[in-house]
């Protein structure tokens, strides 16, 4: 680990970012060149003290999870992310079709949607980052590990995950999830994680096994109903913005202006997740990072299911 290079690289990238680049207000009294340390720490999901110590060459060696969070917070490109890993004493992550690194372009769009339910999801339905209204709408989806990171896997193995949708819609969503997994299998040939998920679901879910045998493919629904524990059923439209290689997508939930559904989404944006948390359907949020980095609800894979 090269502490001096790491500190200098973090500082220069922080100073190169402006508040407007990450969806923050500049304010009348800002004197800092670029972002403040506490702002980068917040964007990266860690304590200000932890991040500050890295810039001051007195912090511990960051884990790969923490480096990924910092790369996301600083809106680094893939080349910059790889450099960050190397000077911090780690091998650069392999550039496979499945990656948790979110492109700066998608992050810039997400930065401007902080008052809208939106999240970045992988082809396997792993939620990588959410806006506060998305957490309020669907619950925190970023804290799962292993196969449970995938909303597809949770849908067929965890009955609680289905509480996000009305009972009458469950069969439709089952078909969508099975279709999305088959699409991921064809787009990511040789990906052992996709194959492992298929094999696990064939054993654990008879419903999935039936749908898989039927070769369900291409099932898409732009509109869906979300069952919120406090606000009731919300009719939303799902808009998708895919990354260039379609390995990730930005999923945005909207409602027709002037309707009761739109008013409910606006309420989520105002209140956020603070008072709308319900233990029965919301997952526990990840702990604030002090040295460990910090994707139930159901958000759906990159088809918007």
C-alpha positions as CSV (number, residue, x, y, z in Angstrom):
1,X,0.0,0.0,0.0
2,X,1.4,3.4,-1.0
3,X,-0.1,5.8,1.5
4,X,1.3,8.9,-0.1
5,X,0.0,8.0,-3.6
6,X,-3.3,7.0,-2.2
7,X,-3.8,10.2,-0.2
8,X,-2.7,12.3,-3.2
9,X,-5.0,10.5,-5.6
10,X,-8.0,10.8,-3.4
11,X,-7.4,14.5,-2.8
12,X,-7.0,15.4,-6.4
13,X,-10.1,13.4,-7.5
14,X,-12.1,15.0,-4.7
15,X,-11.0,18.5,-5.6
16,X,-11.8,17.8,-9.3
17,X,-15.5,17.1,-8.4
18,X,-17.9,20.0,-8.0
19,X,-21.1,19.8,-5.9
20,X,-23.2,20.0,-9.0
21,X,-21.5,16.9,-10.4
22,X,-22.9,14.8,-7.7
23,X,-26.3,16.5,-7.2
24,X,-25.3,18.7,-4.2
25,X,-26.0,22.4,-3.7
26,X,-23.1,24.7,-3.7
27,X,-24.2,27.1,-1.0
28,X,-23.2,30.7,-0.6
29,X,-20.2,30.1,1.8
30,X,-18.3,27.3,0.0
31,X,-14.6,28.0,-0.1
32,X,-13.4,24.4,-0.7
33,X,-12.0,23.6,-4.1
34,X,-14.2,20.7,-5.2
35,X,-16.0,18.5,-2.7
36,X,-15.5,18.5,1.0
37,X,-14.1,15.4,2.7
38,X,-17.3,14.8,4.6
39,X,-19.3,15.0,1.3
40,X,-17.1,12.3,-0.3
41,X,-17.5,10.2,2.9
42,X,-21.2,10.5,2.7
43,X,-21.4,9.6,-1.0
44,X,-19.2,6.6,-0.2
45,X,-21.2,5.4,2.8
46,X,-18.5,5.8,5.4
47,X,-17.5,8.0,8.3
48,X,-15.8,11.3,7.7
49,X,-13.1,10.4,10.1
50,X,-12.3,7.2,8.2
51,X,-12.1,8.9,4.9
52,X,-10.1,11.9,6.3
53,X,-7.5,9.5,7.7
54,X,-6.9,8.0,4.3
55,X,-6.2,11.5,2.8
56,X,-3.9,12.2,5.7
57,X,-1.8,9.1,5.2
58,X,-2.7,7.7,8.6
59,X,-5.6,5.3,7.9
60,X,-5.6,1.5,7.7
61,X,-5.4,-0.3,4.5
62,X,-8.9,-0.1,3.0
63,X,-10.7,-3.3,2.1
64,X,-11.8,-4.0,-1.4
65,X,-15.3,-3.3,-0.4
66,X,-14.3,0.1,0.9
67,X,-12.3,0.9,-2.2
68,X,-15.3,0.0,-4.4
69,X,-17.5,2.4,-2.3
70,X,-14.9,5.2,-2.6
71,X,-14.6,4.6,-6.4
72,X,-18.4,5.0,-6.6
73,X,-18.4,8.1,-4.3
74,X,-15.7,9.8,-6.4
75,X,-17.4,8.8,-9.7
76,X,-14.2,7.1,-10.9
77,X,-13.8,5.6,-14.3
78,X,-12.8,1.9,-14.6
79,X,-9.2,2.8,-15.2
80,X,-9.2,5.2,-12.2
81,X,-10.8,2.5,-10.1
82,X,-8.2,0.0,-11.1
83,X,-5.4,2.4,-10.2
84,X,-7.1,3.1,-6.8
85,X,-7.1,-0.6,-6.0
86,X,-3.4,-1.0,-7.0
87,X,-2.0,1.9,-5.0
88,X,-4.1,0.7,-2.0
89,X,-2.3,-2.7,-2.2
90,X,-5.0,-4.8,-3.9
91,X,-5.2,-6.4,-7.3
92,X,-7.6,-4.6,-9.7
93,X,-10.9,-6.3,-10.0
94,X,-11.4,-8.4,-13.1
95,X,-13.4,-6.7,-15.8
96,X,-16.1,-9.3,-16.4
97,X,-19.5,-8.8,-17.8
98,X,-20.8,-8.8,-14.2
99,X,-19.4,-6.0,-12.1
100,X,-20.5,-3.8,-9.2
101,X,-18.7,-0.8,-10.6
102,X,-21.2,1.8,-11.8
103,X,-20.2,4.0,-14.7
104,X,-19.8,7.7,-13.9
105,X,-22.4,8.5,-16.6
106,X,-25.2,6.4,-14.8
107,X,-24.1,7.8,-11.5
108,X,-24.4,11.4,-12.8
109,X,-28.0,10.6,-13.9
110,X,-28.8,9.1,-10.5
111,X,-27.4,12.1,-8.8
112,X,-30.1,14.2,-10.4
113,X,-32.9,11.9,-9.3
114,X,-32.5,12.2,-5.6
115,X,-36.2,13.2,-5.2
116,X,-37.3,10.2,-7.4
117,X,-37.5,6.5,-6.6
118,X,-34.6,5.1,-8.7
119,X,-31.9,2.5,-8.4
120,X,-29.1,0.8,-10.3
121,X,-29.5,-2.9,-10.8
122,X,-27.4,-5.7,-12.4
123,X,-28.5,-8.3,-14.9
124,X,-29.0,-10.6,-12.0
125,X,-31.3,-8.3,-10.1
126,X,-28.7,-7.1,-7.6
127,X,-29.4,-3.6,-6.4
128,X,-26.2,-1.7,-6.3
129,X,-27.3,1.7,-5.2
130,X,-30.7,3.4,-4.4
131,X,-32.0,6.9,-4.0
132,X,-33.7,7.7,-0.6
133,X,-37.2,7.6,-2.1
134,X,-36.4,4.2,-3.6
135,X,-35.5,2.9,-0.1
136,X,-38.7,4.4,1.2
137,X,-40.7,2.7,-1.6
138,X,-39.1,-0.7,-1.6
139,X,-36.9,-1.0,1.5
140,X,-33.1,-1.2,1.5
141,X,-32.0,-3.7,-1.1
142,X,-28.2,-3.3,-0.9
143,X,-27.4,-5.2,2.3
144,X,-27.9,-8.8,1.1
145,X,-25.0,-11.2,0.5
146,X,-24.4,-14.3,-1.6
147,X,-27.2,-15.4,-3.8
148,X,-29.7,-13.4,-1.8
149,X,-28.3,-10.2,-3.3
150,X,-30.4,-11.1,-6.3
151,X,-34.1,-10.2,-6.2
152,X,-34.7,-13.1,-8.5
153,X,-33.4,-15.6,-6.0
154,X,-35.2,-13.9,-3.1
155,X,-38.5,-13.9,-5.0
156,X,-38.5,-17.7,-5.3
157,X,-37.0,-18.5,-1.9
158,X,-38.2,-15.9,0.6
159,X,-42.0,-15.4,0.8
160,X,-41.5,-12.0,2.6
161,X,-39.9,-10.6,-0.5
162,X,-43.3,-10.9,-2.3
163,X,-45.0,-8.5,0.1
164,X,-44.0,-5.6,-2.1
165,X,-46.5,-6.6,-4.7
166,X,-50.3,-7.4,-4.4
167,X,-51.1,-11.1,-4.3
168,X,-52.9,-11.0,-7.6
169,X,-49.7,-9.9,-9.3
170,X,-47.4,-12.7,-8.0
171,X,-47.9,-15.1,-10.9
172,X,-47.0,-12.3,-13.4
173,X,-43.9,-11.4,-11.5
174,X,-42.8,-15.0,-11.2
175,X,-42.9,-15.3,-15.0
176,X,-40.9,-12.0,-15.3
177,X,-38.2,-13.1,-12.9
178,X,-37.8,-16.5,-14.6
179,X,-37.6,-14.8,-18.0
180,X,-35.0,-12.4,-16.7
181,X,-32.8,-15.1,-15.3
182,X,-32.9,-17.0,-18.6
183,X,-32.0,-13.8,-20.4
184,X,-29.0,-13.4,-18.1
185,X,-27.9,-17.0,-18.7
186,X,-27.9,-16.4,-22.5
187,X,-26.1,-13.0,-22.2
188,X,-23.5,-14.2,-19.7
189,X,-22.4,-17.6,-21.0
190,X,-20.0,-19.3,-18.7
191,X,-20.8,-17.1,-15.8
192,X,-20.7,-19.5,-12.9
193,X,-22.8,-17.3,-10.6
194,X,-25.7,-17.3,-13.1
195,X,-25.4,-21.1,-13.4
196,X,-25.2,-21.5,-9.6
197,X,-28.4,-19.5,-9.2
198,X,-30.3,-21.6,-11.7
199,X,-29.2,-24.8,-10.1
200,X,-30.1,-23.6,-6.6
201,X,-33.5,-22.4,-7.7
202,X,-34.3,-25.7,-9.5
203,X,-33.7,-27.5,-6.2
204,X,-35.3,-25.0,-3.9
205,X,-38.4,-23.8,-5.8
206,X,-40.9,-26.1,-7.6
207,X,-42.6,-22.9,-9.0
208,X,-39.3,-21.8,-10.6
209,X,-38.6,-25.3,-11.9
210,X,-42.0,-25.4,-13.7
211,X,-41.4,-21.9,-15.2
212,X,-37.9,-22.8,-16.2
213,X,-39.1,-26.0,-18.0
214,X,-41.6,-23.8,-19.9
215,X,-38.7,-21.7,-21.3
216,X,-40.4,-18.4,-20.3
217,X,-38.7,-15.6,-22.1
218,X,-39.3,-12.0,-23.1
219,X,-42.0,-11.3,-20.5
220,X,-42.1,-7.6,-19.9
221,X,-44.5,-5.2,-18.1
222,X,-43.8,-1.5,-18.1
223,X,-46.5,-0.8,-15.5
224,X,-46.8,-2.5,-12.1
225,X,-48.4,-2.1,-8.7
226,X,-46.4,-1.7,-5.5
227,X,-47.9,-2.5,-2.2
228,X,-46.5,0.0,0.3
229,X,-47.2,-0.8,4.0
230,X,-48.3,2.7,4.9
231,X,-49.4,4.3,1.6
232,X,-51.2,1.2,0.1
233,X,-51.1,0.3,-3.6
234,X,-49.1,2.6,-5.8
235,X,-49.4,2.3,-9.6
236,X,-46.0,3.1,-11.2
237,X,-44.3,3.1,-14.5
238,X,-40.8,1.6,-14.8
239,X,-38.3,3.4,-17.0
240,X,-35.0,1.7,-17.8
241,X,-31.7,3.2,-18.9
242,X,-29.2,0.5,-19.8
243,X,-25.4,0.8,-19.6
244,X,-23.6,0.3,-22.9
245,X,-23.1,-3.4,-22.4
246,X,-26.5,-4.0,-20.7
247,X,-24.8,-5.5,-17.6
248,X,-26.5,-2.8,-15.5
249,X,-29.5,-0.6,-15.8
250,X,-30.9,2.5,-14.1
251,X,-34.5,1.8,-13.0
252,X,-36.7,4.8,-12.4
253,X,-40.3,4.6,-10.9
254,X,-42.7,7.4,-12.0
255,X,-46.5,8.0,-11.9
256,X,-48.9,9.9,-14.0
257,X,-48.8,13.6,-12.9
258,X,-51.8,14.8,-11.1
259,X,-52.9,11.3,-9.9
260,X,-53.1,10.0,-6.4
261,X,-50.1,7.7,-7.3
262,X,-48.0,10.7,-8.1
263,X,-48.9,12.3,-4.8
264,X,-47.8,9.1,-3.0
265,X,-44.4,9.1,-4.7
266,X,-44.0,12.8,-3.9
267,X,-44.7,12.0,-0.3
268,X,-42.0,9.4,-0.3
269,X,-39.6,12.0,-1.7
270,X,-40.4,14.5,1.0
271,X,-40.5,12.1,4.0
272,X,-37.8,9.6,2.7
273,X,-37.3,6.4,4.6
274,X,-37.2,7.9,8.1
275,X,-40.8,7.4,9.2
276,X,-42.0,4.9,6.6
277,X,-39.9,1.9,7.7
278,X,-41.8,-1.2,8.6
279,X,-39.9,-4.2,10.0
280,X,-42.4,-6.6,8.5
281,X,-41.4,-5.7,4.9
282,X,-38.3,-3.6,5.2
283,X,-34.8,-5.0,5.6
284,X,-32.4,-3.7,8.1
285,X,-30.2,-0.9,6.6
286,X,-26.5,-1.6,6.5
287,X,-24.4,-0.3,9.4
288,X,-22.5,2.9,8.8
289,X,-19.0,2.1,7.7
290,X,-16.2,2.7,10.1
291,X,-13.8,0.3,8.4
292,X,-16.1,-2.0,6.6
293,X,-17.9,-1.1,3.4
294,X,-21.6,-1.0,3.0
295,X,-27.5,-4.3,-2.2
296,X,-35.6,-6.8,1.0
297,X,-37.8,-5.6,-0.9
298,X,-38.0,-6.3,-4.5
299,X,-36.6,-4.0,-7.2
300,X,-36.2,-6.4,-10.0
301,X,-33.4,-7.2,-12.5
302,X,-32.5,-5.1,-15.4
303,X,-35.8,-5.8,-17.2
304,X,-37.6,-3.7,-14.6
305,X,-39.6,-6.6,-13.1
